[in-house]
Structures are given as C-alpha cells and as structure tokens.
Amino acid sequence: MRRRQFLLSGAALAALAPFARSLVGTTPAAAETFPVQMTPDEWRRKLSPDAYAVLREEATERPFTSPLNHEKAAGLFQCAGCDNALYASDTKFDSGTGWPSFWQAIDGAIGTKTDFVLVYPRTEAHCARCGGHLGHIFDDGPPPTGKRHCINGVAMRFQPSSRPA
C-alpha cells in the first residue's frame, strides 16, 4: 500500500507542477526588476496575445510554428517586447526541435534562472532588458559552446542587417 501511495503522490505532484505559479499569484516576468518596466495592461497593448503569453507568462509556443525557424538572412534577433538585440544570425542553427535555436547569445543580452516548472531543473533564458521569457538553454548544442538556446520565435523579431549601397 505504501508504494501505491508514493506513486500516486508523485503523479499528483507532477500533474500539478505547471499550475504552481498560479497558486502563488505572481507573474514570472514581474518577479524581478528590469530596466524596461510596464504594467500588465501596457504589455497586453504592446504585444500580440501569443507574445504576451510567452514573454510575460512563460508559456511555450507550439513547435514548428514560428516563421523564424526558416530565417537564414544575416541580422539580429531582437526581443519582441523591448527590441533588445538577443542573438546574431551567425549563431543560429537547425536543432530539429521546432524552435529557433542558437549556440550563443549576444553578451549581456539575456539573463538566466533555474526553472522547476516541469519538476526537474532547467535553465530558463529571459531578456536582460525587460525580463521577458525567451525559452530554455540546454547542454546539447554544437561547438563552440555546446549550448542550445531553444527560443520561442514569438518572443523575438528579426532585424535584417543593412547593407551599404
């Protein structure tokens, strides 16, 4: 009987983990102070509903839905919330995961924290300027860093490089 109780308790905790934040009543991006600050209503007016859900509530977009997966031009990937330059196009690679992936961020552009939403720890990446949730960083990327920054496309905008005439 103890084994069954243990298994049921573990299953219940795993099932409730994604809802833990709603129980404490804080929005993830509002937990710290960042240089760019807006009220939730201001963010809602500025962002699309999908971008708001990802950047301000730490949602995840469905894989293989972002047009940025196929972006191959030279340029910068910027935060959709505050236009902070996050990733250079020459660090982008096709990870096959369904999200835009990069092996390195621009220095100082992102912050990280440990995320326990899925019970096991992951490294969450957020914009260092506005605190918007971007995605997660994993240790299975290519050289030279061995990192895979798996980033929600809806959290970014692409700014092509301007070429001299």
trRosetta pair geometry for C-beta under 8 A, 3 or more apart (Angstrom, degrees):
i j d omega theta_ij theta_ji phi_ij phi_ji
1 4 5.7 -56 -153 36 37 112
1 5 6.4 36 152 -18 69 106
2 5 5.7 -54 -148 37 34 111
2 6 6.2 37 153 -22 66 106
3 6 5.6 -54 -149 35 30 114
3 7 6.3 28 155 -16 65 107
4 7 5.9 -56 -147 39 29 109
4 8 6.2 27 156 -16 65 109
5 8 5.8 -57 -143 41 29 109
5 9 6.1 31 157 -20 64 109
6 9 5.9 -56 -147 36 26 111
6 10 6.4 26 155 -17 62 108
7 10 5.8 -55 -147 37 29 112
7 11 6.3 29 155 -18 64 107
8 11 5.7 -54 -145 38 31 111
8 12 6.3 32 155 -21 65 106
9 12 5.7 -55 -147 35 30 111
9 13 6.4 29 155 -17 64 105
10 13 5.8 -54 -148 36 30 109
10 14 6.4 29 155 -17 65 107
11 14 5.8 -55 -147 38 31 111
11 15 6.3 30 155 -19 65 109
12 15 5.8 -56 -147 37 30 111
12 16 6.3 16 159 -10 65 113
13 16 6.0 -66 -144 44 28 102
13 17 6.5 53 155 -52 64 92
13 119 7.2 92 129 -103 99 122
14 17 5.8 -29 -151 -6 31 119
14 119 5.7 -37 -112 -43 75 145
16 19 5.5 -72 -166 49 61 106
16 20 6.7 90 138 -61 82 79
17 20 5.7 -23 -158 -22 40 117
17 116 7.6 -111 -161 137 116 78
17 117 6.2 122 148 175 100 44
17 118 6.5 104 119 -128 142 20
17 119 5.1 -87 -97 -56 162 81
18 117 6.0 51 -108 177 59 95
18 118 7.6 22 -71 -86 84 57
19 22 5.2 -50 -170 36 71 114
19 23 6.5 77 135 -30 82 98
20 23 5.7 -56 -159 27 38 115
20 24 7.1 20 154 -7 68 103
20 117 7.4 -159 40 -126 114 61
21 24 6.2 -65 -155 41 37 99
21 26 6.8 -94 -167 66 86 71
21 27 8.0 68 166 -120 122 29
21 28 6.5 -36 -140 -57 147 93
21 58 7.7 131 -32 50 172 131
21 117 7.6 -19 -27 -109 114 100
22 25 7.2 42 -175 -76 37 43
26 30 6.4 -140 -176 75 87 105
26 31 5.9 77 151 -81 134 91
27 30 4.5 66 70 11 96 114
27 31 7.6 -147 89 -35 51 78
27 40 6.9 139 -15 -90 165 118
27 56 6.1 -10 173 164 131 85
27 57 6.2 -69 -148 -98 97 65
28 31 6.0 -39 -164 -8 37 117
28 56 7.7 149 58 167 84 39
28 57 6.8 110 23 -150 104 26
28 58 4.6 30 32 -25 158 125
28 133 6.3 36 101 -56 134 123
29 55 6.7 32 -70 147 155 65
29 56 4.9 -89 26 -136 141 51
29 57 7.7 -62 0 -50 106 28
29 58 7.4 176 -38 -43 86 86
29 126 7.2 170 -112 -148 83 134
29 130 7.6 4 -172 136 124 77
29 131 4.5 128 -163 123 83 107
29 132 5.9 10 -120 -99 138 39
29 133 6.3 -109 -69 -25 102 85
30 40 7.7 -38 -62 -63 134 94
30 56 7.9 38 -33 -162 88 87
30 131 7.7 125 -68 117 26 151
32 131 5.9 178 68 -115 99 130
33 37 7.3 -22 -153 -81 72 123
34 37 6.5 155 69 -69 74 74
34 127 7.6 67 -159 101 154 86
34 128 7.3 170 -140 163 110 36
34 129 6.2 89 171 146 116 26
34 130 5.4 127 116 -144 145 16
34 131 4.1 -149 -26 -34 145 100
35 129 5.4 -54 55 -154 111 65
35 130 7.5 -69 66 -72 72 48
36 81 7.3 148 108 130 142 103
36 82 4.5 167 30 -112 174 141
36 129 5.2 40 3 149 114 87
36 130 4.0 -38 74 -91 119 85
36 131 7.9 -151 68 9 84 82
37 130 7.9 179 -68 -138 31 71
38 42 3.7 -124 -178 92 110 126
38 43 5.0 140 97 -53 124 78
38 46 7.0 -13 166 1 173 141
38 130 7.8 0 8 -151 101 112
39 42 4.7 98 50 4 75 102
39 43 7.2 -140 93 -3 41 85
40 43 5.7 -55 -148 38 34 112
40 44 6.3 37 153 -23 66 105
40 56 6.9 124 -126 178 79 147
41 44 5.5 -51 -147 34 33 114
41 45 6.6 32 154 -18 64 103
42 45 5.8 -54 -151 35 32 110
42 46 6.3 26 153 -16 65 111
43 46 5.7 -63 -145 41 31 109
43 47 5.7 -6 170 9 71 117
43 52 6.0 123 137 -124 99 97
43 55 7.5 -152 -169 98 123 117
43 56 5.3 103 146 -72 153 147
43 81 7.1 -13 -136 -137 97 109
44 47 6.7 -68 -125 51 21 88
44 52 5.6 42 -106 -114 59 152
46 81 7.1 77 116 -143 131 62
47 51 4.0 -133 -172 95 108 112
47 52 4.3 146 95 -61 126 79
47 55 6.4 -136 -121 41 160 135
47 56 7.4 176 41 -13 158 118
47 80 6.7 86 -122 129 100 108
47 81 6.4 -20 -75 -100 122 76
48 51 4.5 89 50 10 82 104
48 52 6.8 -145 87 -8 40 86
48 154 7.3 -100 67 -165 121 111
49 52 5.7 -54 -145 35 29 113
49 53 6.4 32 156 -22 64 105
50 53 5.7 -52 -149 33 32 112
50 54 6.6 21 156 -10 65 106
50 59 8.0 -115 -160 87 57 136
50 61 6.5 55 -179 -100 114 106
50 154 4.8 -89 128 -158 109 156
51 54 6.0 -59 -147 42 32 104
51 55 5.6 11 166 -3 71 118
51 80 5.0 -108 -146 118 132 144
51 81 7.4 173 161 -66 113 77
51 154 5.0 -144 -85 158 67 97
51 155 6.6 144 -141 -93 78 42
52 55 6.4 -62 -126 50 22 97
52 56 5.2 -24 -170 26 64 121
52 57 7.0 43 140 0 69 104
53 56 7.3 -44 -91 53 8 82
53 57 5.1 -49 -154 51 47 120
53 59 3.8 -10 149 20 96 145
54 57 7.4 -4 -33 56 7 75
54 58 7.3 25 -163 -135 39 14
54 59 5.0 -82 -81 67 51 84
54 60 7.0 89 -115 -97 92 22
54 61 6.0 -21 -77 -38 133 91
54 132 7.8 47 114 177 78 100
54 133 6.0 -136 160 84 62 102
54 152 4.7 -151 -157 118 144 162
54 154 5.3 131 10 85 151 111
54 155 5.0 -116 123 -65 130 97
55 79 7.8 102 -122 -171 126 95
55 80 6.5 -128 -59 70 140 102
55 81 5.0 153 -170 -54 154 125
55 127 7.7 1 -145 3 101 123
55 130 7.7 3 -180 108 120 121
55 132 3.5 -25 -159 -154 97 111
55 133 5.7 176 -140 43 27 70
55 134 7.9 29 -109 -73 70 49
55 155 5.4 145 -73 -123 87 89
56 81 7.9 132 -54 -101 87 137
56 132 6.7 -43 -61 -121 55 80
56 133 7.4 -129 -22 13 11 99
57 133 7.7 -84 69 20 28 137
58 117 7.4 -169 136 -66 135 154
58 124 7.5 -21 -134 -148 121 140
58 133 4.2 147 -99 -72 67 169
59 133 7.9 134 32 83 45 141
60 135 7.8 85 -121 -119 90 74
60 152 6.3 -149 -142 -85 54 119
61 65 5.9 -127 157 64 110 123
61 66 6.5 84 109 -54 149 103
61 99 7.5 130 68 -106 99 101
61 152 4.8 122 10 -149 107 102
61 153 6.4 -81 62 42 155 81
61 154 5.0 134 -62 5 143 120
62 65 4.7 70 79 -17 93 136
62 98 7.8 -72 144 155 56 133
63 97 6.5 -112 -134 145 127 63
63 98 2.5 45 -176 123 104 150
63 99 6.1 -78 -120 -42 78 78
64 69 6.8 9 -129 -48 44 170
64 98 4.1 -63 -38 -138 72 100
65 98 7.7 39 2 175 64 102
65 153 7.4 -160 87 45 71 130
66 69 5.1 121 80 -25 87 90
66 99 6.8 60 19 -132 135 54
66 100 6.2 -79 99 -25 145 98
66 152 7.4 161 -65 180 142 50
66 153 2.5 109 -144 30 150 160
66 154 6.5 -127 -101 -37 107 66
67 70 6.3 -62 -173 40 54 101
67 71 7.0 72 133 -47 73 96
67 153 6.9 155 45 168 51 146
68 71 4.9 -30 -148 0 54 125
68 77 7.0 81 -158 -121 135 119
68 100 4.7 -36 119 -58 109 137
68 153 4.0 175 38 -139 118 110
68 156 6.2 69 -96 79 168 115
68 158 6.0 166 -114 -44 100 118
69 94 7.9 71 -176 -119 82 85
69 98 7.1 -45 -103 -167 141 36
69 99 7.2 -122 -89 -155 99 13
69 100 5.7 -134 -87 -69 51 71
69 153 6.5 -66 -37 -71 74 142
71 77 8.0 130 90 -84 148 104
71 89 7.4 -106 129 -124 102 111
71 92 7.5 -53 87 164 90 172
71 100 7.5 -1 38 -109 108 125
71 158 5.2 -147 -149 -93 160 161
72 89 7.7 104 -174 -174 29 121
73 89 6.6 -85 97 -133 48 163
73 158 7.5 102 61 163 108 132
73 160 5.1 -27 128 -118 138 102
73 161 7.5 -156 150 19 95 84
74 89 5.2 -171 -138 61 36 144
74 90 7.4 15 -126 -50 83 88
74 160 6.9 73 80 -159 59 72
74 161 4.4 -29 115 9 100 128
75 89 5.2 69 49 -33 54 130
75 158 5.9 82 99 177 135 86
75 159 5.2 -167 178 94 117 51
75 160 4.1 -96 -74 -124 141 29
75 161 4.7 -143 -86 -27 64 66
76 85 4.7 -41 -178 -139 141 102
76 86 7.6 130 175 41 90 57
76 87 7.1 150 -160 80 62 46
76 88 6.1 -39 -105 -105 70 52
76 89 7.0 -100 -72 -27 26 84
76 106 7.8 10 -141 -47 108 141
76 158 7.5 160 86 -155 42 52
76 159 4.8 -9 61 59 90 102
76 161 7.6 102 -14 -70 77 72
77 85 7.8 104 72 -158 42 58
77 86 5.4 -58 99 65 86 101
77 87 4.3 0 49 58 115 97
77 88 7.8 -129 16 -57 82 9
77 89 7.1 125 -27 -74 89 66
77 92 7.5 110 -26 -71 133 121
77 100 7.1 165 -122 144 157 152
77 102 7.6 -138 37 -59 144 140
77 151 7.6 107 140 101 148 155
77 156 4.6 1 179 -175 98 141
77 157 7.4 157 -159 76 55 36
77 158 5.7 -29 -102 -100 67 68
77 159 7.8 -180 -86 20 19 75
78 83 5.0 -2 166 -155 135 47
78 84 6.3 155 -160 73 80 34
78 85 5.4 -45 -99 -95 85 46
78 86 6.2 146 -123 3 26 90
78 156 6.3 134 68 -158 37 78
78 157 5.0 -25 65 62 95 88
78 158 7.6 161 18 -98 80 17
78 159 5.6 42 -12 -10 122 115
79 82 5.0 6 94 48 128 76
79 83 6.3 -60 64 -1 80 9
79 84 4.3 27 11 45 123 88
79 86 5.8 112 -49 -44 75 119
79 127 4.3 52 -104 -107 144 143
79 129 6.6 -160 25 52 157 116
79 130 6.3 163 146 29 152 119
79 132 5.8 132 -162 51 118 135
79 134 7.5 -84 -110 -87 89 108
79 155 6.9 -42 -142 159 64 80
79 156 6.6 -61 -106 -108 25 62
79 157 7.7 0 90 18 20 87
80 132 7.5 -144 58 151 77 165
80 154 6.8 -47 -7 154 164 50
80 155 5.5 -152 16 -179 113 29
80 156 5.6 -126 -36 -88 92 6
80 157 5.3 122 -95 -30 72 89
81 127 6.5 -160 51 27 120 161
81 130 4.6 -143 112 90 127 158
81 132 4.3 164 4 -50 148 149
81 155 7.7 -23 -17 -160 97 71
82 127 6.4 149 36 149 116 151
82 129 4.9 -145 98 108 149 123
82 130 4.0 167 -24 -35 135 129
82 132 7.3 -176 0 -6 100 125
83 157 7.4 -28 -108 46 66 128
84 109 6.0 153 150 -151 109 87
84 127 5.4 131 52 -163 139 113
84 128 6.9 -169 176 55 159 76
84 129 4.0 173 -68 12 142 140
84 130 6.9 -161 -9 -1 126 94
85 106 5.5 16 120 22 94 166
85 109 6.2 -91 96 -112 61 133
85 159 7.8 -75 -104 40 91 132
86 105 6.0 -59 176 -146 69 99
86 106 6.2 176 170 20 17 105
86 109 4.8 160 -124 153 46 135
86 110 6.3 62 -146 -56 93 100
86 127 6.8 -76 -89 -109 116 86
86 134 7.0 161 -150 -119 152 149
86 151 7.7 134 134 -136 144 159
86 156 6.5 -101 40 -112 141 114
87 91 5.7 -120 -168 69 94 117
87 92 6.7 96 145 -65 128 87
87 102 4.5 -102 -142 -98 141 165
87 104 7.7 142 -131 93 87 50
87 105 5.7 -74 -84 -122 77 58
87 106 6.4 -151 -88 -19 25 87
87 109 7.5 -165 -49 97 49 156
87 149 7.1 -171 -89 88 133 146
87 151 7.3 -148 -19 0 146 163
87 156 7.7 -26 30 -125 110 149
88 91 5.3 85 67 3 81 102
88 106 6.3 107 -28 -73 88 95
89 92 5.5 -38 -160 6 50 120
89 158 8.0 63 -82 -147 109 105
89 161 7.8 -102 15 -28 133 106
91 102 4.6 49 119 -163 100 96
91 103 5.2 -131 -172 48 88 76
91 104 4.8 -107 -145 52 143 80
91 105 7.8 -162 106 -71 160 20
92 100 6.5 -45 -139 -171 112 94
92 101 6.9 115 -156 80 64 50
92 102 5.3 -43 -93 -94 54 79
93 101 5.7 -53 69 95 72 101
93 102 7.2 129 16 -112 75 29
93 103 6.2 40 3 -32 123 102
93 141 7.6 126 52 -159 135 95
93 142 5.9 27 28 13 177 134
94 101 7.2 109 -136 45 13 113
95 99 7.5 -16 55 64 124 72
95 101 3.8 54 -14 4 124 166
95 141 7.4 -57 -102 -113 117 77
95 148 5.6 91 -109 -149 143 127
95 150 6.8 -89 62 -98 163 92
97 101 6.4 94 33 -55 118 130
97 148 7.8 109 -13 164 145 137
97 150 5.8 -48 94 -128 157 121
99 135 6.5 145 159 -126 149 146
99 150 4.9 76 80 -175 133 82
99 151 6.1 171 157 62 112 38
99 152 6.4 -54 -143 -89 121 36
99 153 6.6 -155 -150 -29 69 85
100 151 5.2 -41 81 68 94 95
100 153 5.2 110 -7 -84 113 85
100 156 7.1 -72 57 40 152 143
101 141 7.3 -173 169 -115 116 106
101 148 5.3 -22 -161 -165 120 90
101 149 6.4 147 -158 71 58 56
101 150 5.5 -15 -102 -99 91 58
101 151 7.1 160 -95 16 36 80
102 105 6.8 94 109 -73 136 56
102 148 7.9 128 63 -159 37 44
102 149 4.4 -23 63 57 88 116
102 151 6.7 13 9 -3 105 126
103 141 4.9 157 -116 159 84 135
103 142 5.6 -72 -89 59 137 83
103 143 7.9 22 -163 104 153 19
103 144 7.3 109 142 42 137 57
103 145 4.9 153 166 38 94 115
103 146 8.0 91 -155 21 103 16
103 147 5.7 122 -161 70 59 78
103 148 7.0 -29 -100 -93 61 45
103 149 7.1 -164 -83 8 9 93
104 145 5.3 147 -68 -30 97 151
104 147 6.8 98 -75 64 59 123
104 149 7.4 169 -57 -12 7 128
105 109 5.0 -142 163 63 110 111
105 110 4.6 -73 -160 11 170 119
105 125 7.4 172 -59 -153 142 134
105 149 6.2 117 -53 -83 90 164
106 109 4.1 69 70 -22 92 137
108 128 6.1 -112 163 65 61 169
109 127 7.3 -52 164 -142 72 63
109 128 5.8 -180 165 17 21 117
109 129 7.9 -31 -154 -18 57 99
110 125 4.9 -9 -178 -167 138 99
110 126 6.5 139 -161 70 81 34
110 127 6.5 -63 -111 -107 66 29
110 128 5.6 -163 -122 -32 9 94
110 134 6.5 -67 -124 17 121 151
110 149 7.9 157 10 -137 171 137
111 125 7.5 144 75 -156 40 52
111 126 5.3 -26 64 67 90 89
111 127 7.6 9 18 99 87 18
111 128 4.7 121 -31 -95 91 77
111 131 7.8 -23 42 -111 130 58
112 123 5.2 -7 -167 -176 124 99
112 124 6.5 148 -155 75 64 51
112 125 5.7 -29 -97 -98 80 57
112 126 7.4 160 -91 20 29 77
112 137 6.6 -46 -115 17 128 134
113 123 7.7 152 75 -154 26 58
113 124 5.3 -20 63 58 77 104
113 126 7.2 6 9 4 102 119
114 121 5.0 -25 -166 -154 109 111
114 122 7.4 137 -159 68 58 36
114 123 6.6 -43 -101 -99 53 54
114 124 7.3 101 -171 11 7 90
115 118 7.8 46 125 15 97 82
115 121 7.0 127 65 -157 47 56
115 122 4.7 -33 65 68 102 88
115 123 7.1 120 13 -145 94 5
115 124 3.9 91 -40 -38 125 115
115 136 7.0 -97 37 -106 142 107
116 119 6.5 9 179 -141 80 13
116 120 7.5 -167 -138 87 65 12
116 121 5.8 -30 -88 -94 76 63
116 122 7.9 168 -79 21 30 73
117 122 7.7 -46 37 34 88 117
118 122 6.8 46 37 -14 112 124
122 136 5.0 -24 157 -146 123 134
122 138 7.7 -34 -150 -83 96 79
123 136 6.1 120 78 -164 59 76
123 137 4.4 -46 94 58 119 95
123 138 7.6 -179 43 -70 102 38
124 133 6.8 -47 -179 -137 116 93
124 135 7.7 -171 -151 111 61 25
124 136 5.7 -48 -104 -101 47 74
124 137 7.9 172 -106 10 2 82
125 133 7.9 102 84 -163 54 53
125 134 4.5 -53 104 64 97 115
125 135 5.6 0 50 65 109 64
125 136 6.4 172 4 -106 89 16
125 137 5.4 96 -49 -34 112 99
125 149 6.1 36 -35 -147 165 99
125 151 7.0 -58 76 -95 136 91
126 131 5.5 -1 159 -165 130 43
126 132 6.1 167 -161 81 83 34
126 133 5.4 -44 -103 -98 92 41
126 134 5.9 172 -108 1 30 90
127 130 5.0 10 95 47 130 79
127 131 6.3 -39 68 15 82 11
127 132 4.4 26 16 46 120 87
127 134 6.2 120 -44 -50 72 111
127 155 8.0 -162 -40 171 111 111
132 155 6.2 165 141 -154 119 105
133 152 7.6 43 119 18 86 133
133 155 6.9 -106 97 -110 59 142
134 149 7.8 -10 122 177 126 105
134 151 5.0 -31 162 -135 98 96
134 152 6.5 -164 -179 32 42 87
134 155 4.9 171 -126 127 57 153
134 156 7.5 53 -139 -52 98 97
135 149 6.7 105 80 170 121 69
135 150 4.9 -141 159 99 132 60
135 151 4.0 -148 7 -109 141 39
135 152 5.1 173 -70 -13 97 72
135 155 7.0 -157 -34 32 87 150
136 149 7.9 -177 97 -152 33 47
136 150 5.4 -6 64 58 77 102
137 147 5.7 -14 -171 -169 103 111
137 148 7.0 156 -157 79 53 48
137 149 5.2 -19 -103 -101 84 65
137 150 7.4 177 -91 17 29 74
138 141 6.9 132 84 -35 79 88
138 147 7.1 140 75 -160 43 59
138 148 4.6 -17 61 60 95 102
138 150 6.3 30 1 -11 110 116
139 146 6.2 8 -166 139 68 100
139 147 6.6 -38 -109 -105 43 58
139 148 7.7 -71 9 18 6 86
140 146 7.7 -28 -110 176 8 72
140 148 5.5 -26 71 -1 69 129
141 145 6.2 1 89 85 128 92
141 146 5.5 118 66 160 80 24
141 147 4.4 -7 29 93 139 24
141 148 3.5 171 -71 -53 96 69
141 149 7.6 18 -77 -5 149 56
142 145 7.9 55 84 49 52 71
142 146 7.4 -113 103 -97 13 33
142 148 7.9 83 0 -78 63 86
143 146 6.7 12 -91 -58 47 66
151 155 6.4 -114 175 63 90 122
151 156 6.5 46 142 -24 126 130
152 155 4.3 83 80 -5 99 111
152 156 7.6 157 93 -2 61 87
153 156 6.2 -78 -159 45 40 98
